[in-house]
């Protein structure tokens, strides 16, 4: 069992079963809420279980009575003591051999250490980025791209079958604006003065699109009415922007499995089919909405619309799906798109939206609940803004894009690894400051450098040991006498290694990849602390001159930490450093 916490929980439930068979507990108790986890205060022991607390009421017994009987059954060669605390918590102290086992498990499993099967058989769709195809990706997209990709990695590491998906918003008015903007650059390529009027996209990134249009069409589109060229230029420019976006994502190390088009939903009957499904459930009706909050009645024009009864599935108000002129609202194709995802057999959907889409959460979740009869959960993760700083000042310049800092600007200045890690150093719904100076400085205050420094130190220890003629292959380390790992600081580091599989499960269930970044900082901190103690206490140094057996045991601990850091970096999409420049 790679997850020590799951292993020990099984030991607790086995003891509870023995108590039931002995008549010390009533039959049929539900163990679902029984946990084994680290106590809040490490001084209380290595693990704590709430078994007596959660079973007392259904058993009709006092928690301490259950705890005392459970304690008597738990003590063995792995659990040195089980002590009742407070109203009935049970604190467990484990033998050092348990932590030695963990070191061996981590080395043996290698890159698979911490993998779990909690998502086995579950197909999950993670839709993220989904930027309008009207220009290069900007810094606001970076955080959502990194978050979505790391979350997909985390879910895959936890046994889920994951599909990464990008929804191309190519069905709205913004792509017509793109076409008109590209047409002006086409005119410019033909030697005419472009008219970049108010409302068009001014960025230089459309100059190559204008030149490509000229290469394809020559001057044949000049002086022709818009209706003659709009659709063709729109498709051409949209494809060019999507090629740019794919390159932007690749620069950040993000790959998509599926690109879905909003435009492809129109004229295919898919929107109508999704609405018909809701209608069949009695959730579509013609009605008049209440005026929005803050509107005076005389400002409000009452009009009958086709509405989705989203309040039946947890929304605050019902939502229009068709305008009074008969055209669909932007919500209608989104309903059809999510119906398509459900129809493709996904067991869970995750959408990663910018914080400005907060008002969209309840209606979309209501639609998915209605379309799937409550079978398919939709989790919407909102990504808060990123504020850029350089030299202590807000950083906003980007001539190439016109008005914003592009994803490429960020990656070119900070590097993909640094960018990805830093974007995960805050929970997704908390604002994040990205300071170009701080993310590149070499200090403990820079989490990505601090963790990479730990990775580099591990590689340097392995190299030094090998240069001293010590066999540091995994097979050699697995045969080391790990009883030589005995100092409390060394055992603390092994305890941290043991927490990794549990952390992965918790982060995957919560859809919170930032927990991985936090954990990597913590385990790096433990490693650096042990390294620094070795400066004063030579017995704690990883390479013990003239004592290859003790060195191999200590190197095994270091190697186990390296396994965790490498796996964590893999989830975050960061390459571990083997040496620091």
C-alpha positions as CSV (number, residue, x, y, z in Angstrom):
1,X,0.0,0.0,0.0
2,X,1.7,3.2,-1.2
3,X,-0.6,5.5,0.9
4,X,0.4,5.1,4.5
5,X,-2.7,6.9,5.7
6,X,-5.1,4.6,3.8
7,X,-3.0,1.6,5.1
8,X,-3.4,2.7,8.7
9,X,-7.1,3.6,8.2
10,X,-7.5,0.0,7.1
11,X,-5.7,-1.2,10.3
12,X,-8.2,0.9,12.3
13,X,-11.3,-0.4,10.6
14,X,-10.0,-4.0,10.9
15,X,-9.7,-3.4,14.7
16,X,-13.3,-1.9,14.7
17,X,-14.5,-5.1,13.0
18,X,-12.8,-7.2,15.6
19,X,-14.5,-5.1,18.3
20,X,-17.9,-5.7,16.6
21,X,-17.2,-9.5,16.4
22,X,-16.3,-9.5,20.1
23,X,-19.6,-7.7,21.0
24,X,-17.8,-4.5,22.1
25,X,-19.5,-2.5,19.3
26,X,-22.9,-2.9,17.8
27,X,-23.1,-4.3,14.2
28,X,-23.7,-2.3,11.1
29,X,-21.7,0.9,12.0
30,X,-20.8,3.1,9.0
31,X,-17.1,3.8,8.9
32,X,-17.4,6.4,6.1
33,X,-16.4,9.4,8.3
34,X,-13.5,7.6,10.1
35,X,-10.2,9.3,9.3
36,X,-6.5,8.8,10.0
37,X,-4.5,11.9,9.5
38,X,-1.6,13.9,11.0
39,X,-2.5,15.5,14.3
40,X,-2.7,19.3,14.4
41,X,0.2,19.3,16.9
42,X,3.1,17.0,15.9
43,X,3.9,16.6,19.6
44,X,0.8,14.5,20.0
45,X,2.1,11.8,17.8
46,X,2.4,10.7,14.2
47,X,-1.2,10.1,13.4
48,X,-4.6,10.7,14.9
49,X,-7.9,8.9,14.3
50,X,-11.4,10.3,15.0
51,X,-13.0,6.8,15.0
52,X,-14.3,6.9,18.6
53,X,-15.7,10.4,18.1
54,X,-17.7,9.7,14.9
55,X,-18.9,6.2,16.1
56,X,-20.0,7.1,19.6
57,X,-23.4,8.5,18.8
58,X,-24.6,5.7,16.4
59,X,-23.1,3.1,18.8
60,X,-24.8,4.7,21.8
61,X,-21.5,4.7,23.8
62,X,-19.0,7.3,25.2
63,X,-16.2,8.2,22.9
64,X,-13.5,7.5,25.4
65,X,-14.9,4.0,26.1
66,X,-14.6,3.2,22.4
67,X,-11.2,4.9,22.1
68,X,-9.7,2.9,25.0
69,X,-10.9,-0.5,23.6
70,X,-9.7,0.5,20.1
71,X,-6.3,1.5,21.5
72,X,-5.8,-1.9,23.1
73,X,-6.3,-3.6,19.7
74,X,-4.1,-1.3,17.7
75,X,-0.7,-1.6,19.4
76,X,1.6,-3.8,17.3
77,X,5.1,-3.7,15.8
78,X,4.2,-0.8,13.6
79,X,2.0,1.2,16.0
80,X,4.2,1.6,19.1
81,X,1.5,3.4,21.2
82,X,-2.2,4.5,20.9
83,X,-3.1,7.2,23.5
84,X,-6.6,8.5,24.2
85,X,-6.7,12.3,24.1
86,X,-9.4,14.9,25.0
87,X,-13.0,13.7,24.5
88,X,-11.9,10.6,22.6
89,X,-9.4,11.2,19.9
90,X,-6.7,8.5,19.5
91,X,-3.1,9.6,18.9
92,X,-0.8,7.0,17.3
93,X,3.0,6.8,17.5
94,X,4.6,4.8,14.8
95,X,7.8,2.8,14.8
96,X,10.8,4.2,12.8
97,X,10.5,1.1,10.6
98,X,7.3,2.5,9.2
99,X,9.1,5.6,7.8
100,X,11.9,3.4,6.5
101,X,9.2,1.4,4.6
102,X,8.0,4.6,3.0
103,X,11.5,5.5,1.8
104,X,11.7,2.1,0.1
105,X,8.2,2.4,-1.4
106,X,9.0,5.8,-2.9
107,X,12.2,4.5,-4.5
108,X,10.6,1.3,-5.8
109,X,7.6,3.2,-7.3
110,X,9.7,5.9,-8.8
111,X,7.6,8.3,-10.9
112,X,4.5,6.3,-9.9
113,X,4.9,7.1,-6.2
114,X,1.7,8.9,-5.1
115,X,-0.4,7.7,-8.1
116,X,-3.8,6.6,-7.0
117,X,-6.9,4.9,-8.5
118,X,-9.4,7.3,-7.0
119,X,-10.4,8.4,-10.5
120,X,-10.4,4.9,-12.1
121,X,-13.2,4.5,-14.6
122,X,-14.0,8.3,-14.5
123,X,-13.9,10.3,-17.7
124,X,-13.3,14.0,-16.9
125,X,-13.4,16.9,-19.4
126,X,-11.4,20.0,-18.4
127,X,-12.2,23.0,-20.6
128,X,-9.8,25.8,-20.1
129,X,-8.3,28.9,-21.8
130,X,-11.1,29.2,-24.5
131,X,-9.9,32.7,-25.3
132,X,-11.6,34.6,-28.1
133,X,-9.7,33.9,-31.4
134,X,-9.1,37.5,-32.0
135,X,-5.4,37.9,-31.1
136,X,-2.4,36.5,-29.2
137,X,-3.0,35.3,-25.6
138,X,-2.5,37.9,-22.9
139,X,-1.3,37.5,-19.3
140,X,-4.8,37.1,-18.1
141,X,-4.9,33.8,-20.1
142,X,-1.6,32.5,-18.7
143,X,-2.9,31.7,-15.2
144,X,-6.0,29.9,-16.5
145,X,-3.9,27.9,-19.0
146,X,-1.4,26.8,-16.3
147,X,-4.2,26.1,-13.8
148,X,-6.2,24.0,-16.3
149,X,-3.2,22.1,-17.5
150,X,-1.9,21.3,-14.0
151,X,-5.4,20.3,-12.9
152,X,-5.6,17.9,-15.8
153,X,-2.2,16.5,-14.9
154,X,-3.3,16.1,-11.3
155,X,-6.5,14.2,-12.3
156,X,-4.6,12.0,-14.7
157,X,-2.1,11.2,-11.9
158,X,-5.0,10.2,-9.7
159,X,-6.4,7.7,-12.2
160,X,-8.9,9.8,-14.2
161,X,-9.2,9.6,-17.9
162,X,-8.8,13.3,-18.8
163,X,-9.6,15.3,-21.9
164,X,-8.2,18.8,-22.2
165,X,-10.5,20.9,-24.3
166,X,-10.5,24.4,-25.8
167,X,-13.8,26.0,-26.8
168,X,-13.3,28.4,-29.7
169,X,-15.6,31.4,-29.4
170,X,-15.9,31.9,-33.1
171,X,-19.7,32.3,-33.3
172,X,-20.1,35.9,-31.9
173,X,-19.7,39.4,-33.2
174,X,-16.1,39.6,-32.1
175,X,-14.9,37.5,-35.1
176,X,-16.6,39.9,-37.4
177,X,-14.6,42.7,-35.8
178,X,-11.5,40.5,-36.3
179,X,-12.4,40.1,-40.0
180,X,-12.8,43.9,-40.4
181,X,-9.5,44.6,-38.6
182,X,-7.7,42.0,-40.7
183,X,-9.2,43.5,-43.9
184,X,-7.6,46.9,-43.0
185,X,-4.2,45.2,-42.7
186,X,-5.0,43.5,-46.1
187,X,-5.6,47.0,-47.5
188,X,-2.3,48.1,-45.9
189,X,-0.4,45.2,-47.5
190,X,-1.8,46.4,-50.8
191,X,-0.2,49.9,-50.2
192,X,-3.3,51.6,-48.9
193,X,-3.6,53.5,-45.6
194,X,-5.4,51.3,-43.0
195,X,-8.4,52.7,-41.2
196,X,-8.1,51.3,-37.7
197,X,-11.2,53.0,-36.4
198,X,-12.7,52.8,-32.9
199,X,-13.7,49.3,-32.0
200,X,-11.3,47.5,-34.3
201,X,-8.3,45.5,-33.1
202,X,-5.2,47.8,-33.4
203,X,-2.4,45.3,-32.7
204,X,0.6,44.7,-35.0
205,X,-0.1,41.0,-34.8
206,X,-2.6,41.4,-37.7
207,X,-0.1,42.8,-40.1
208,X,1.2,39.3,-41.1
209,X,-2.5,38.2,-41.6
210,X,-3.0,41.1,-43.9
211,X,0.1,40.1,-45.9
212,X,-1.1,36.5,-46.0
213,X,-4.5,37.6,-47.3
214,X,-2.7,39.6,-50.1
215,X,-0.6,36.5,-50.9
216,X,-3.8,34.5,-51.4
217,X,-6.2,37.0,-52.9
218,X,-3.9,39.6,-54.5
219,X,-6.0,42.8,-54.8
220,X,-9.2,41.0,-55.7
221,X,-11.0,41.9,-52.4
222,X,-10.3,45.6,-52.6
223,X,-13.2,48.0,-53.2
224,X,-15.7,45.1,-52.8
225,X,-18.6,45.4,-50.5
226,X,-18.2,43.9,-47.0
227,X,-20.8,41.1,-47.6
228,X,-18.6,39.8,-50.4
229,X,-15.5,39.2,-48.3
230,X,-16.6,39.2,-44.6
231,X,-17.2,35.4,-44.2
232,X,-14.0,34.4,-46.1
233,X,-11.7,36.9,-44.3
234,X,-13.3,35.9,-41.0
235,X,-12.5,32.2,-41.5
236,X,-9.0,33.0,-42.7
237,X,-8.2,35.4,-39.8
238,X,-9.8,33.0,-37.2
239,X,-7.6,30.2,-38.4
240,X,-4.5,32.4,-38.3
241,X,-5.4,33.5,-34.7
242,X,-5.9,29.9,-33.6
243,X,-2.5,28.9,-35.1
244,X,-1.0,31.8,-33.0
245,X,-2.9,30.7,-29.9
246,X,-1.7,27.1,-30.4
247,X,1.9,28.4,-30.6
248,X,1.4,30.5,-27.4
249,X,0.1,27.5,-25.6
250,X,3.0,25.4,-26.8
251,X,5.4,28.0,-25.5
252,X,3.8,27.5,-22.0
253,X,4.0,23.7,-22.4
254,X,0.2,23.3,-22.7
255,X,-1.4,20.9,-25.2
256,X,-5.0,20.4,-25.9
257,X,-6.7,17.2,-26.9
258,X,-9.8,18.7,-28.5
259,X,-10.6,22.1,-30.0
260,X,-14.4,22.6,-30.2
261,X,-16.0,25.4,-32.3
262,X,-19.0,27.4,-31.2
263,X,-19.7,28.3,-34.9
264,X,-20.0,24.5,-35.6
265,X,-23.1,24.4,-33.3
266,X,-25.1,26.8,-35.5
267,X,-27.1,25.4,-38.4
268,X,-26.6,21.8,-37.3
269,X,-29.7,21.4,-35.1
270,X,-27.5,20.9,-32.0
271,X,-28.7,24.0,-30.3
272,X,-32.3,23.1,-31.1
273,X,-31.8,19.6,-29.8
274,X,-30.4,20.7,-26.5
275,X,-33.2,23.2,-26.0
276,X,-35.8,20.5,-27.0
277,X,-34.3,18.3,-24.3
278,X,-34.9,21.0,-21.7
279,X,-38.3,21.6,-23.1
280,X,-39.2,18.0,-22.7
281,X,-38.3,18.3,-19.0
282,X,-40.7,21.2,-18.7
283,X,-37.9,23.8,-18.3
284,X,-38.5,26.0,-21.3
285,X,-41.3,28.6,-21.3
286,X,-42.3,32.0,-22.7
287,X,-42.2,34.7,-20.1
288,X,-41.2,38.2,-19.0
289,X,-38.2,38.7,-16.8
290,X,-38.2,41.0,-13.8
291,X,-36.2,44.3,-14.4
292,X,-32.5,44.0,-13.4
293,X,-31.5,45.3,-10.0
294,X,-30.8,49.1,-10.1
295,X,-32.9,49.7,-13.2
296,X,-35.8,52.2,-12.9
297,X,-39.1,50.8,-14.2
298,X,-39.3,53.5,-16.9
299,X,-35.9,52.3,-18.2
300,X,-37.1,48.7,-18.5
301,X,-38.9,47.5,-21.6
302,X,-41.0,44.4,-20.8
303,X,-40.8,41.8,-23.5
304,X,-41.7,38.2,-23.8
305,X,-38.8,35.9,-24.3
306,X,-38.0,32.2,-24.4
307,X,-36.7,31.4,-21.0
308,X,-34.9,28.5,-19.3
309,X,-36.3,27.7,-15.9
310,X,-32.8,27.6,-14.3
311,X,-34.3,28.4,-10.9
312,X,-35.5,24.8,-10.8
313,X,-31.8,23.8,-10.6
314,X,-30.4,26.3,-8.2
315,X,-30.1,29.5,-10.1
316,X,-31.2,32.9,-8.8
317,X,-33.4,33.9,-11.8
318,X,-34.5,32.2,-15.0
319,X,-32.4,32.9,-18.0
320,X,-33.3,34.0,-21.6
321,X,-32.1,31.7,-24.3
322,X,-33.7,33.4,-27.3
323,X,-33.9,37.1,-28.1
324,X,-37.2,38.8,-29.1
325,X,-35.9,38.8,-32.7
326,X,-35.7,35.0,-32.7
327,X,-31.9,34.8,-32.5
328,X,-30.2,32.8,-29.8
329,X,-28.7,34.5,-26.7
330,X,-25.0,33.6,-26.1
331,X,-26.3,31.2,-23.4
332,X,-28.0,28.9,-25.9
333,X,-24.9,27.6,-27.8
334,X,-23.2,27.2,-24.4
335,X,-26.1,24.9,-23.3
336,X,-25.7,22.9,-26.6
337,X,-21.9,22.7,-26.1
338,X,-22.3,21.3,-22.6
339,X,-25.0,18.9,-23.8
340,X,-22.5,17.7,-26.4
341,X,-19.9,17.1,-23.7
342,X,-22.4,15.1,-21.7
343,X,-23.4,13.2,-24.8
344,X,-19.7,12.2,-25.3
345,X,-19.9,10.2,-22.1
346,X,-18.0,12.3,-19.6
347,X,-18.7,11.5,-15.9
348,X,-17.6,15.0,-14.7
349,X,-17.1,18.4,-16.3
350,X,-14.7,21.1,-15.2
351,X,-14.8,24.6,-16.7
352,X,-12.0,27.1,-16.0
353,X,-13.3,30.7,-16.3
354,X,-11.9,34.2,-15.7
355,X,-13.2,35.9,-12.6
356,X,-15.4,38.2,-14.7
357,X,-17.6,35.2,-15.5
358,X,-18.6,34.7,-11.9
359,X,-22.3,35.5,-12.7
360,X,-22.3,32.7,-15.2
361,X,-21.6,29.9,-12.8
362,X,-25.1,29.1,-11.4
363,X,-26.9,29.2,-14.8
364,X,-24.3,26.9,-16.4
365,X,-24.4,24.4,-13.5
366,X,-28.2,24.5,-13.6
367,X,-28.2,23.7,-17.3
368,X,-25.8,20.8,-16.9
369,X,-27.8,19.4,-13.9
370,X,-31.0,19.6,-16.1
371,X,-29.4,18.1,-19.2
372,X,-27.8,15.2,-17.3
373,X,-30.6,14.6,-14.8
374,X,-28.2,15.5,-12.1
375,X,-25.8,12.7,-13.1
376,X,-22.8,14.8,-14.3
377,X,-21.3,17.3,-11.9
378,X,-20.0,20.6,-13.3
379,X,-17.3,22.3,-11.3
380,X,-16.5,25.9,-12.4
381,X,-13.2,27.2,-11.3
382,X,-12.8,31.0,-11.4
383,X,-9.3,32.4,-12.0
384,X,-8.5,35.7,-10.4
385,X,-6.5,38.5,-12.0
386,X,-2.7,38.5,-12.3
387,X,-1.0,41.9,-11.6
388,X,2.4,42.3,-13.2
389,X,5.3,44.2,-11.7
390,X,8.8,45.1,-12.8
391,X,11.3,47.3,-10.9
392,X,8.6,47.7,-8.3
393,X,6.2,49.3,-10.8
394,X,3.1,47.9,-12.5
395,X,4.1,46.5,-15.9
396,X,1.7,47.1,-18.7
397,X,3.6,47.7,-21.9
398,X,3.2,45.6,-25.1
399,X,3.6,47.4,-28.5
400,X,3.1,44.2,-30.4
401,X,-0.4,43.5,-29.0
402,X,-1.5,47.1,-28.9
403,X,-2.9,47.3,-25.4
404,X,-1.8,44.3,-23.3
405,X,1.0,42.2,-22.1
406,X,1.1,38.9,-24.1
407,X,1.7,35.4,-22.8
408,X,4.8,35.4,-25.0
409,X,6.1,38.5,-23.2
410,X,5.8,36.7,-19.8
411,X,7.3,33.4,-21.0
412,X,10.2,35.1,-22.8
413,X,11.2,37.1,-19.7
414,X,10.6,34.6,-17.0
415,X,10.7,31.2,-18.7
416,X,7.9,28.6,-18.9
417,X,9.0,26.7,-15.8
418,X,9.1,29.8,-13.6
419,X,5.9,31.1,-15.0
420,X,4.0,27.9,-14.5
421,X,5.2,27.4,-10.9
422,X,4.5,31.0,-9.8
423,X,1.0,30.9,-11.3
424,X,0.3,28.0,-8.9
425,X,1.6,29.7,-5.7
426,X,-1.9,31.1,-4.9
427,X,-5.3,29.4,-4.9
428,X,-7.1,30.0,-8.2
429,X,-9.7,32.4,-6.7
430,X,-7.1,34.6,-5.0
431,X,-5.4,37.5,-6.8
432,X,-1.8,37.0,-7.7
433,X,1.1,39.4,-8.1
434,X,3.8,38.4,-10.6
435,X,6.9,40.4,-10.0
436,X,9.5,39.8,-12.8
437,X,12.3,40.7,-10.4
438,X,11.2,38.5,-7.5
439,X,10.4,35.4,-9.6
440,X,13.9,35.3,-10.9
441,X,15.8,36.1,-7.7
442,X,17.7,33.4,-5.8
443,X,16.3,33.4,-2.4
444,X,14.0,31.4,0.0
445,X,11.3,34.1,-0.8
446,X,11.2,32.8,-4.3
447,X,9.4,29.5,-4.1
448,X,10.3,28.2,-7.5
449,X,14.0,28.8,-7.0
450,X,13.8,27.3,-3.5
451,X,12.3,24.1,-4.8
452,X,14.5,23.9,-7.8
453,X,17.5,24.4,-5.5
454,X,16.4,21.4,-3.5
455,X,16.2,19.3,-6.7
456,X,19.7,20.5,-7.7
457,X,21.1,19.6,-4.2
458,X,19.6,16.1,-4.5
459,X,21.3,15.6,-7.8
460,X,24.6,17.0,-6.5
461,X,24.5,14.6,-3.5
462,X,23.9,11.6,-5.8
463,X,26.9,12.8,-8.0
464,X,29.2,13.3,-5.0
465,X,28.4,9.8,-3.6
466,X,28.9,8.2,-7.1
467,X,32.3,10.0,-7.4
468,X,33.2,8.6,-4.0
469,X,32.7,5.1,-5.4
470,X,29.4,4.5,-3.7
471,X,26.7,2.6,-5.7
472,X,23.7,4.9,-5.7
473,X,21.5,2.9,-8.1
474,X,18.0,2.3,-6.9
475,X,18.6,-1.4,-6.5
476,X,21.6,-0.6,-4.2
477,X,19.7,2.0,-2.2
478,X,16.8,-0.5,-1.7
479,X,19.2,-2.9,0.0
480,X,20.6,-0.3,2.3
481,X,20.2,-0.6,6.1
482,X,17.6,2.1,6.7
483,X,17.7,1.6,10.4
484,X,20.7,4.0,10.2
485,X,18.1,6.7,9.4
486,X,17.3,7.5,13.1
487,X,17.7,11.2,13.8
488,X,14.4,13.0,14.4
489,X,15.1,15.5,11.6
490,X,15.7,12.6,9.1
491,X,12.5,10.9,10.2
492,X,10.6,14.2,9.8
493,X,11.8,14.3,6.2
494,X,10.6,10.7,5.7
495,X,7.2,11.6,7.2
496,X,6.9,14.4,4.6
497,X,7.6,11.8,1.9
498,X,4.8,9.7,3.4
499,X,2.3,12.6,3.1
500,X,2.7,12.9,-0.7
501,X,0.1,10.2,-1.8
502,X,-2.4,11.7,0.6
503,X,-1.8,15.2,-0.6
504,X,-2.3,14.1,-4.2
505,X,-5.6,12.5,-3.4
506,X,-6.9,15.6,-1.4
507,X,-5.7,18.0,-4.1
508,X,-7.4,15.9,-6.9
509,X,-10.7,15.6,-5.0
510,X,-10.7,19.4,-4.4
511,X,-9.5,20.3,-7.9
512,X,-6.8,22.4,-6.4
513,X,-3.4,21.9,-8.0
514,X,-1.9,24.8,-6.0
515,X,-1.7,22.4,-3.1
516,X,1.1,20.5,-5.0
517,X,3.1,23.7,-5.3
518,X,2.7,24.4,-1.5
519,X,3.7,20.9,-0.6
520,X,6.8,21.0,-2.8
521,X,7.9,24.2,-1.0
522,X,7.3,22.4,2.4
523,X,9.3,19.3,1.5
524,X,12.1,21.5,0.0
525,X,12.2,23.5,3.2
526,X,12.6,20.2,5.2
527,X,15.4,19.1,3.0
528,X,17.3,22.4,3.2
529,X,16.8,22.4,6.9
530,X,18.4,19.0,7.3
531,X,21.2,20.0,4.9
532,X,22.0,23.1,7.0
533,X,22.0,21.1,10.2
534,X,24.7,19.0,8.6
535,X,27.0,22.0,8.6
536,X,27.1,21.8,12.4
537,X,26.4,18.1,13.0
538,X,28.6,16.0,10.6
539,X,26.6,12.9,11.5
540,X,23.7,14.4,9.5
541,X,25.6,14.9,6.3
542,X,24.3,12.8,3.5
543,X,27.7,11.6,2.4
544,X,29.6,10.0,5.4
545,X,33.3,9.7,4.5
546,X,34.6,6.1,5.0
547,X,31.1,4.8,5.8
548,X,29.4,3.6,2.6
549,X,26.6,1.7,4.4
550,X,25.4,4.8,6.3
551,X,25.9,6.9,3.2
552,X,23.6,4.6,1.1
553,X,20.9,4.8,3.8
554,X,21.0,8.6,3.8
555,X,21.2,8.8,0.0
556,X,18.0,6.5,0.0
557,X,16.2,9.2,2.0
558,X,17.4,11.9,-0.4
559,X,16.4,9.9,-3.4
560,X,12.9,9.4,-2.0
561,X,12.6,13.2,-1.6
562,X,13.8,13.5,-5.2
563,X,11.1,11.1,-6.4
564,X,8.4,13.3,-4.7
565,X,9.8,16.6,-6.1
566,X,10.1,15.1,-9.6
567,X,6.5,13.8,-9.5
568,X,5.2,17.1,-8.1
569,X,7.0,19.1,-10.8
570,X,5.5,16.6,-13.4
571,X,2.0,17.5,-12.2
572,X,2.8,21.3,-12.3
573,X,4.4,20.9,-15.8
574,X,7.9,22.1,-14.6
575,X,11.2,20.5,-15.4
576,X,13.3,19.6,-12.3
577,X,16.7,21.3,-12.1
578,X,19.7,19.0,-12.0
579,X,22.1,21.8,-11.2
580,X,21.7,25.6,-10.5
581,X,23.4,28.0,-12.9
